């Protein structure tokens, strides 16, 4: 064996031993009858930042078995050569792993960094030649859909026990899922969301399997209904604000001679409010009022719900600022006669303020007009915020929520009822107890709240799977994690991957991570 090292790379010249029997690739019989020799050029992983090539002289042998269809065969060196392959097994595994992780173009760039020059098409072809792991029917199956491209969706199947993806395909119809389940019998538990399509597919392909509706989707659906109720009772949300005596400084429109009322926006809001209130008080619909006044129907609805024109002019709360701790000092120095923003900024910097001069200048601007400093103003909670207050666990609510939520619930019986129903369902999820589910479902039906009544109808049709989702430990969390992985692989391929390539990468990359995660870590000495 000889080794040549140059700037172009490392070349290793080697020769197999003569007289050593070799196994026929056709029948497996040993033979040492040499026919001839030739040199195989094998690419290997780089050595010392240089490309490496092995020039291996191998024998061609006669097969001594007269019944074998092969007359001659070439000997193979275990761990170094593979039939019809010009790469060593170690380099081939590297190419396949890089292709799995980075796909075509990214894989070719990474291999070029490793001094291995392959085109993106070659990397993809090597990736597609890797066989998928043997598919074993799982006991617990996870089913979920994902956006493939545009309005086209796909279906992903996951082993809920090992958390490994099994397969994916384009479409999300029930027949495809039923066919797969019939071809792979043995599924005992099927985790899914509330999709009617997957419910029918599982029932058709594995009728004996226990279907489990995911707790996350159940809670998400209930939270959305709570937000719909809060939107329908938007007028009650003002009850969450503290009483006037506790709201801190007076609103700006009550100071300095009602300066806000003199603005152009305030005059416009007042005129629109008076016109909308005058027309809606006669019983006319919002659509007809909008047509007469030339306004959008949603604008008319906003002005019709308001009790005063100031509500539609309410300023959003000022965001917290690093200047807030120094507002009292600014007011004190202003009262003492110091009206220079530049000097005030220098004094604040001496006290530890790190903000810009412009912020101090803007802060003292109201003082120049005879107005108080711009303090944060209380604002109405949005329907989404009110729904979040209701769905948040009582022990996780902060002081802000604990102060405002009781006032809101005392003022609005409908939100009180929704809050009680939501907390009862949360107790079932926390205790993993589906015994009160039927009574809760009946109360949901007779609540008189349209969003909850509609939800009760959907849950009643799927009550067995919902009860399993409440009481069992199975869920679709592993499905959601794998869907995130699918989206990542799609982005890495710029959305140009077909379903076969996407399936190959999603399945193989999960096994690749598991394989390297299971390897023991060797600590350096």
C-alpha positions as CSV (number, residue, x, y, z in Angstrom):
1,X,0.0,0.0,0.0
2,X,1.2,3.5,-0.8
3,X,-0.1,7.0,-0.1
4,X,0.4,10.1,-2.2
5,X,-0.4,13.5,-0.7
6,X,-0.7,16.6,-2.8
7,X,-2.8,19.8,-2.9
8,X,-5.3,18.0,-5.1
9,X,-6.0,15.4,-2.4
10,X,-4.9,12.2,-0.8
11,X,-4.6,9.0,-3.0
12,X,-4.2,5.7,-1.3
13,X,-3.1,2.8,-3.5
14,X,-3.8,-0.7,-2.2
15,X,-4.0,-4.3,-3.4
16,X,-6.0,-7.3,-2.2
17,X,-4.1,-10.4,-1.3
18,X,-3.7,-13.2,-3.9
19,X,-4.6,-16.8,-3.0
20,X,-7.3,-15.9,-0.5
21,X,-10.7,-17.4,-1.3
22,X,-13.5,-15.0,-2.1
23,X,-17.2,-15.6,-2.0
24,X,-19.2,-15.6,-5.3
25,X,-21.8,-12.9,-5.5
26,X,-24.1,-15.2,-7.3
27,X,-24.1,-18.5,-5.4
28,X,-22.0,-17.7,-2.3
29,X,-19.4,-20.5,-3.1
30,X,-15.7,-19.7,-2.3
31,X,-13.3,-19.6,-5.1
32,X,-9.6,-18.6,-5.5
33,X,-9.3,-19.2,-9.3
34,X,-8.2,-15.8,-10.5
35,X,-9.2,-14.5,-13.9
36,X,-7.7,-11.0,-13.9
37,X,-7.2,-7.8,-11.9
38,X,-8.4,-4.3,-12.3
39,X,-8.3,-1.0,-10.3
40,X,-11.4,0.4,-8.6
41,X,-11.4,4.0,-7.7
42,X,-13.3,4.7,-4.5
43,X,-14.1,8.1,-3.1
44,X,-13.8,8.4,0.7
45,X,-14.4,11.0,3.3
46,X,-11.9,13.9,3.3
47,X,-8.7,13.5,5.3
48,X,-6.9,16.6,6.7
49,X,-9.2,18.9,4.7
50,X,-8.2,17.2,1.5
51,X,-10.3,15.0,-0.8
52,X,-9.4,11.3,-0.4
53,X,-9.4,8.6,-3.1
54,X,-8.6,4.9,-2.8
55,X,-7.2,3.1,-5.8
56,X,-7.9,-0.5,-4.9
57,X,-6.6,-3.4,-7.1
58,X,-9.1,-6.2,-6.9
59,X,-9.3,-9.7,-8.5
60,X,-11.9,-11.0,-10.9
61,X,-12.4,-14.7,-10.1
62,X,-13.9,-17.7,-11.9
63,X,-16.9,-19.3,-10.1
64,X,-16.1,-23.0,-9.7
65,X,-19.8,-23.9,-9.4
66,X,-21.0,-25.1,-12.8
67,X,-24.6,-24.5,-11.8
68,X,-24.0,-20.8,-11.0
69,X,-25.3,-18.4,-13.7
70,X,-22.2,-16.2,-13.1
71,X,-19.0,-17.2,-14.9
72,X,-16.8,-14.6,-13.2
73,X,-17.2,-12.3,-10.3
74,X,-15.3,-9.5,-8.5
75,X,-14.2,-9.9,-4.9
76,X,-15.6,-7.4,-2.4
77,X,-13.8,-6.0,0.6
78,X,-16.0,-5.8,3.7
79,X,-16.4,-2.3,5.0
80,X,-14.7,-0.8,1.9
81,X,-16.5,-1.8,-1.3
82,X,-20.1,-2.3,-2.3
83,X,-21.1,-3.7,-5.7
84,X,-21.7,-1.0,-8.4
85,X,-20.7,1.8,-6.0
86,X,-17.8,4.2,-6.3
87,X,-18.0,5.5,-2.7
88,X,-17.0,3.8,0.5
89,X,-19.8,2.9,2.8
90,X,-18.7,5.6,5.2
91,X,-18.9,8.3,2.5
92,X,-22.2,6.9,1.3
93,X,-23.8,7.1,4.8
94,X,-22.5,10.7,5.0
95,X,-24.1,11.7,1.7
96,X,-27.4,10.1,2.7
97,X,-27.5,11.7,6.1
98,X,-26.7,15.2,4.7
99,X,-29.4,14.7,2.1
100,X,-31.9,13.7,4.7
101,X,-31.1,16.8,6.8
102,X,-30.6,19.4,4.1
103,X,-32.1,18.0,1.0
104,X,-30.7,18.8,-2.5
105,X,-29.2,22.2,-2.8
106,X,-28.4,22.7,0.8
107,X,-26.9,19.2,1.0
108,X,-24.7,19.8,-2.0
109,X,-23.4,23.0,-0.4
110,X,-22.6,21.3,2.8
111,X,-20.8,18.4,1.0
112,X,-18.8,21.0,-0.9
113,X,-17.6,22.4,2.4
114,X,-16.5,18.8,3.3
115,X,-14.6,18.6,-0.1
116,X,-17.2,16.3,-1.6
117,X,-18.4,17.6,-4.9
118,X,-21.9,16.3,-5.8
119,X,-24.8,18.0,-7.6
120,X,-28.1,18.7,-5.9
121,X,-29.8,16.1,-8.2
122,X,-27.3,13.5,-7.2
123,X,-27.9,14.2,-3.5
124,X,-31.7,13.9,-4.0
125,X,-31.3,10.7,-6.0
126,X,-29.2,9.2,-3.2
127,X,-31.7,10.3,-0.6
128,X,-34.6,8.7,-2.5
129,X,-32.7,5.4,-2.7
130,X,-32.6,5.1,1.0
131,X,-35.2,2.6,2.0
132,X,-37.8,3.7,4.6
133,X,-37.7,1.9,7.9
134,X,-40.1,-1.1,8.1
135,X,-43.5,0.1,9.1
136,X,-44.9,-1.6,12.2
137,X,-48.5,-1.1,13.0
138,X,-48.7,1.0,16.2
139,X,-51.0,0.3,19.1
140,X,-51.8,4.0,19.5
141,X,-52.0,6.0,16.3
142,X,-52.0,9.8,15.9
143,X,-53.8,11.3,12.9
144,X,-53.6,15.0,11.9
145,X,-53.8,17.2,8.8
146,X,-51.4,19.9,7.5
147,X,-51.4,22.5,4.8
148,X,-49.4,21.1,1.8
149,X,-49.6,24.1,-0.5
150,X,-52.4,26.6,-1.1
151,X,-55.8,25.1,-0.3
152,X,-54.4,21.5,-0.6
153,X,-54.0,19.6,2.6
154,X,-52.2,16.4,3.6
155,X,-52.5,13.7,6.2
156,X,-49.8,12.7,8.6
157,X,-49.8,9.4,10.7
158,X,-47.7,9.2,13.8
159,X,-46.9,6.4,16.3
160,X,-48.2,7.9,19.5
161,X,-46.1,5.5,21.6
162,X,-42.7,6.0,19.9
163,X,-43.5,9.5,18.7
164,X,-42.1,8.7,15.3
165,X,-43.9,9.6,12.0
166,X,-45.1,6.6,10.0
167,X,-46.2,8.1,6.6
168,X,-48.0,11.0,5.0
169,X,-50.0,11.5,1.8
170,X,-51.8,14.2,-0.1
171,X,-55.4,14.7,0.8
172,X,-57.5,14.2,4.0
173,X,-60.5,12.2,2.9
174,X,-61.9,9.4,5.0
175,X,-61.5,6.6,2.4
176,X,-57.7,7.0,2.2
177,X,-57.4,6.7,6.0
178,X,-59.8,3.7,6.1
179,X,-57.8,1.9,3.4
180,X,-54.5,2.4,5.3
181,X,-56.1,1.1,8.5
182,X,-57.5,-2.0,6.8
183,X,-54.0,-2.7,5.3
184,X,-52.4,-2.3,8.7
185,X,-54.7,-4.0,11.3
186,X,-53.9,-3.8,15.0
187,X,-54.6,-0.1,15.9
188,X,-56.3,0.0,19.3
189,X,-56.3,3.7,20.0
190,X,-56.6,6.6,17.5
191,X,-55.9,10.2,18.6
192,X,-57.4,12.9,16.4
193,X,-58.9,16.3,16.5
194,X,-62.7,17.0,16.1
195,X,-62.6,16.4,12.3
196,X,-65.6,14.5,11.0
197,X,-63.5,13.2,8.1
198,X,-61.0,11.4,10.3
199,X,-63.8,10.2,12.6
200,X,-65.5,8.5,9.7
201,X,-62.2,7.2,8.3
202,X,-61.2,5.6,11.6
203,X,-64.7,4.1,12.1
204,X,-64.5,2.6,8.6
205,X,-61.0,1.2,8.8
206,X,-60.7,0.2,12.5
207,X,-64.1,0.0,14.0
208,X,-62.8,-1.6,17.2
209,X,-60.3,1.2,17.8
210,X,-61.0,3.6,20.6
211,X,-61.1,7.2,19.3
212,X,-59.7,9.9,21.5
213,X,-60.6,13.6,20.8
214,X,-57.6,15.9,21.7
215,X,-58.0,18.0,24.9
216,X,-56.2,20.9,23.3
217,X,-58.7,21.2,20.5
218,X,-61.6,20.8,22.9
219,X,-60.2,23.6,25.1
220,X,-59.5,25.8,22.1
221,X,-63.0,25.4,20.8
222,X,-64.5,26.3,24.2
223,X,-62.2,29.3,24.4
224,X,-63.4,30.6,21.0
225,X,-67.0,30.3,22.1
226,X,-66.2,32.3,25.3
227,X,-64.7,35.0,23.0
228,X,-67.9,35.0,20.9
229,X,-70.0,35.5,24.0
230,X,-67.7,38.4,25.1
231,X,-68.1,39.9,21.6
232,X,-71.9,39.6,21.8
233,X,-71.9,41.4,25.2
234,X,-69.2,44.0,24.3
235,X,-71.3,46.7,26.0
236,X,-70.7,45.0,29.4
237,X,-66.9,45.1,29.2
238,X,-66.8,48.7,30.5
239,X,-67.9,47.2,33.9
240,X,-64.4,45.8,34.3
241,X,-63.0,49.3,34.6
242,X,-62.4,50.5,38.2
243,X,-64.9,53.1,39.6
244,X,-64.3,56.7,38.8
245,X,-62.8,57.4,42.2
246,X,-60.2,54.7,41.8
247,X,-59.1,55.4,38.2
248,X,-56.3,57.8,39.2
249,X,-55.9,61.1,37.4
250,X,-58.9,62.7,35.7
251,X,-59.2,62.1,31.9
252,X,-57.7,64.7,29.7
253,X,-61.1,65.8,28.4
254,X,-62.1,66.9,31.9
255,X,-59.1,69.2,32.3
256,X,-57.8,72.3,30.8
257,X,-61.2,73.6,29.6
258,X,-62.1,70.3,27.7
259,X,-59.2,70.8,25.3
260,X,-59.9,67.4,23.7
261,X,-63.4,68.5,22.7
262,X,-62.0,71.3,20.6
263,X,-60.1,69.0,18.3
264,X,-61.3,68.3,14.8
265,X,-61.5,64.5,15.5
266,X,-63.6,65.1,18.6
267,X,-66.0,67.4,16.7
268,X,-66.4,64.8,14.0
269,X,-67.0,62.0,16.5
270,X,-69.6,64.0,18.3
271,X,-71.5,64.8,15.1
272,X,-71.5,61.2,14.0
273,X,-72.5,59.9,17.4
274,X,-75.5,62.3,17.6
275,X,-76.6,61.4,14.1
276,X,-76.3,57.6,14.6
277,X,-78.1,57.8,18.0
278,X,-80.9,59.9,16.6
279,X,-81.6,57.4,13.7
280,X,-81.1,54.2,15.7
281,X,-83.4,55.4,18.5
282,X,-86.3,55.3,16.0
283,X,-85.8,51.5,15.5
284,X,-84.0,51.6,12.2
285,X,-81.5,48.9,11.4
286,X,-77.8,49.6,11.3
287,X,-77.6,48.8,7.6
288,X,-80.2,51.4,6.7
289,X,-78.5,54.0,8.9
290,X,-75.2,53.2,7.2
291,X,-76.7,53.7,3.8
292,X,-78.2,57.1,4.7
293,X,-75.1,58.5,6.4
294,X,-72.6,57.0,4.0
295,X,-70.8,55.0,6.7
296,X,-69.7,51.4,7.0
297,X,-72.2,49.2,8.9
298,X,-69.5,48.3,11.4
299,X,-68.9,52.0,12.1
300,X,-72.6,52.5,12.7
301,X,-72.7,49.5,15.1
302,X,-69.7,50.9,17.0
303,X,-71.4,54.3,17.5
304,X,-74.7,52.7,18.3
305,X,-73.2,50.6,21.1
306,X,-71.4,53.6,22.6
307,X,-73.0,55.4,25.5
308,X,-71.0,58.7,24.9
309,X,-69.0,60.0,22.0
310,X,-65.9,59.9,24.3
311,X,-66.0,56.1,24.2
312,X,-65.2,56.1,20.5
313,X,-62.5,58.7,21.1
314,X,-60.8,56.7,23.9
315,X,-57.1,56.9,23.6
316,X,-55.1,53.7,23.8
317,X,-53.0,53.3,27.0
318,X,-49.6,54.6,26.9
319,X,-46.9,51.9,26.8
320,X,-44.7,51.6,29.9
321,X,-41.6,53.8,29.6
322,X,-38.2,54.0,31.3
323,X,-39.2,57.6,32.1
324,X,-42.2,56.6,34.3
325,X,-40.3,56.4,37.6
326,X,-39.1,60.0,37.0
327,X,-42.5,61.6,36.2
328,X,-42.9,62.9,39.8
329,X,-39.5,64.5,39.7
330,X,-40.3,66.2,36.4
331,X,-43.5,67.6,37.8
332,X,-41.7,68.9,40.9
333,X,-38.9,70.6,38.8
334,X,-41.5,72.1,36.5
335,X,-43.4,73.6,39.5
336,X,-40.1,75.0,40.7
337,X,-39.7,76.9,37.5
338,X,-37.3,74.7,35.5
339,X,-38.9,74.5,32.0
340,X,-35.9,73.6,29.9
341,X,-36.2,70.0,28.6
342,X,-32.4,69.9,27.9
343,X,-31.6,70.8,31.5
344,X,-34.2,68.4,32.9
345,X,-32.7,65.6,30.7
346,X,-29.3,66.3,32.1
347,X,-30.6,66.2,35.7
348,X,-32.4,62.9,35.0
349,X,-29.2,61.4,33.5
350,X,-27.4,62.3,36.8
351,X,-30.2,60.4,38.6
352,X,-29.6,57.3,36.5
353,X,-32.0,57.8,33.5
354,X,-30.6,56.3,30.3
355,X,-33.2,57.4,27.9
356,X,-33.0,59.9,25.0
357,X,-33.6,63.7,25.3
358,X,-36.4,63.5,22.9
359,X,-38.5,61.4,25.3
360,X,-38.1,64.0,28.0
361,X,-39.1,66.8,25.6
362,X,-42.2,64.9,24.6
363,X,-43.1,64.2,28.2
364,X,-43.1,67.8,29.3
365,X,-44.9,69.0,26.1
366,X,-48.4,68.7,27.9
367,X,-47.1,70.8,30.7
368,X,-46.4,73.6,28.3
369,X,-50.1,73.6,27.3
370,X,-51.3,73.6,30.8
371,X,-52.2,69.9,30.8
372,X,-51.0,67.3,33.3
373,X,-48.3,64.8,32.5
374,X,-49.4,62.0,30.1
375,X,-50.3,59.3,32.6
376,X,-51.4,55.8,31.5
377,X,-55.1,55.7,30.9
378,X,-57.4,52.7,31.7
379,X,-59.0,51.2,28.6
380,X,-61.8,48.7,28.0
381,X,-60.7,45.0,27.7
382,X,-61.2,43.5,24.3
383,X,-63.5,40.4,23.9
384,X,-60.3,38.4,23.4
385,X,-58.9,39.6,26.7
386,X,-62.1,39.0,28.5
387,X,-62.2,35.4,27.2
388,X,-58.6,34.9,28.3
389,X,-59.5,36.1,31.8
390,X,-62.3,33.5,31.9
391,X,-60.2,30.6,30.6
392,X,-57.1,31.4,32.8
393,X,-56.8,29.2,35.9
394,X,-57.7,31.1,39.0
395,X,-54.3,30.5,40.6
396,X,-52.6,31.9,37.5
397,X,-54.5,35.1,37.3
398,X,-52.6,38.2,38.2
399,X,-53.8,41.0,40.4
400,X,-55.0,43.0,37.4
401,X,-57.4,40.2,36.4
402,X,-58.5,39.4,39.9
403,X,-59.4,43.0,40.4
404,X,-61.4,43.4,37.1
405,X,-62.9,40.0,36.4
406,X,-65.3,39.9,39.4
407,X,-66.7,43.3,38.5
408,X,-67.3,42.2,35.0
409,X,-69.0,38.9,36.0
410,X,-71.2,40.6,38.6
411,X,-72.4,43.1,35.9
412,X,-73.0,40.5,33.1
413,X,-75.0,37.3,34.0
414,X,-74.2,35.8,30.5
415,X,-70.5,36.0,31.1
416,X,-70.9,34.7,34.6
417,X,-72.7,31.7,33.2
418,X,-70.0,31.2,30.5
419,X,-67.3,31.5,33.2
420,X,-68.9,28.8,35.4
421,X,-69.3,26.4,32.5
422,X,-65.7,26.9,31.4
423,X,-64.3,26.3,34.9
424,X,-66.4,23.2,35.3
425,X,-64.9,21.8,32.0
426,X,-61.4,22.8,33.2
427,X,-62.0,20.8,36.4
428,X,-62.9,17.7,34.4
429,X,-59.6,18.1,32.4
430,X,-57.5,18.7,35.5
431,X,-59.0,15.7,37.4
432,X,-59.2,13.4,34.3
433,X,-62.7,12.6,35.3
434,X,-65.4,12.4,32.5
435,X,-68.2,11.4,34.9
436,X,-69.8,15.0,35.1
437,X,-69.5,15.3,31.3
438,X,-73.0,14.4,30.4
439,X,-74.5,16.8,33.0
440,X,-72.2,19.5,31.8
441,X,-73.2,18.9,28.2
442,X,-76.9,19.2,29.2
443,X,-76.2,22.5,31.0
444,X,-74.3,23.7,27.9
445,X,-77.4,22.9,25.7
446,X,-79.8,24.7,28.0
447,X,-77.5,27.7,28.7
448,X,-79.4,29.9,26.2
449,X,-76.0,31.1,24.9
450,X,-76.0,30.5,21.1
451,X,-72.2,29.8,20.8
452,X,-72.3,27.3,23.6
453,X,-75.5,25.6,22.3
454,X,-73.8,25.1,18.9
455,X,-70.7,23.7,20.6
456,X,-72.9,21.3,22.7
457,X,-74.4,19.9,19.5
458,X,-71.0,19.2,18.0
459,X,-69.7,17.6,21.3
460,X,-72.8,15.4,21.6
461,X,-72.2,13.8,18.2
462,X,-68.6,13.0,19.3
463,X,-69.3,12.4,23.0
464,X,-67.5,9.1,23.3
465,X,-64.3,10.4,21.8
466,X,-64.6,13.6,24.0
467,X,-65.0,11.5,27.1
468,X,-61.9,9.5,26.2
469,X,-60.0,12.7,25.6
470,X,-60.9,13.9,29.1
471,X,-60.2,10.8,31.0
472,X,-57.3,9.1,29.2
473,X,-53.6,10.0,28.9
474,X,-53.6,9.8,25.1
475,X,-53.6,13.1,23.2
476,X,-52.5,14.7,19.9
477,X,-49.6,16.6,21.2
478,X,-47.1,14.4,19.4
479,X,-49.1,15.0,16.2
480,X,-48.8,18.8,16.5
481,X,-45.0,18.4,17.1
482,X,-44.6,16.4,14.0
483,X,-46.7,18.8,12.0
484,X,-44.3,21.6,13.0
485,X,-41.4,19.4,11.7
486,X,-43.2,18.9,8.4
487,X,-43.6,22.7,8.0
488,X,-39.9,23.1,8.8
489,X,-38.9,20.6,6.1
490,X,-41.2,22.3,3.6
491,X,-39.6,25.7,4.3
492,X,-36.1,24.2,3.9
493,X,-37.1,23.0,0.4
494,X,-38.8,26.3,-0.4
495,X,-42.1,24.5,-0.8
496,X,-41.0,22.8,-4.0
497,X,-40.9,19.3,-2.6
498,X,-43.3,16.7,-3.9
499,X,-45.1,14.3,-1.6
500,X,-42.7,11.4,-2.0
501,X,-39.6,13.5,-1.2
502,X,-41.4,15.2,1.7
503,X,-42.5,11.8,3.1
504,X,-38.9,10.4,2.8
505,X,-37.4,13.4,4.6
506,X,-40.0,13.6,7.4
507,X,-39.8,9.9,8.2
508,X,-36.0,9.5,7.8
509,X,-35.0,12.7,9.7
510,X,-37.0,11.6,12.7
511,X,-35.2,8.2,12.8
512,X,-31.9,9.9,12.2
513,X,-32.4,12.2,15.2
514,X,-33.3,9.2,17.3
515,X,-30.3,7.2,16.1
516,X,-27.8,10.0,17.0
517,X,-29.6,10.8,20.3
518,X,-29.3,7.2,21.4
519,X,-25.5,7.2,20.9
520,X,-23.6,7.4,24.2
521,X,-21.7,10.6,24.8
522,X,-18.0,10.1,25.3
523,X,-16.5,12.8,27.6
524,X,-13.0,14.0,26.8
525,X,-10.3,13.0,29.3
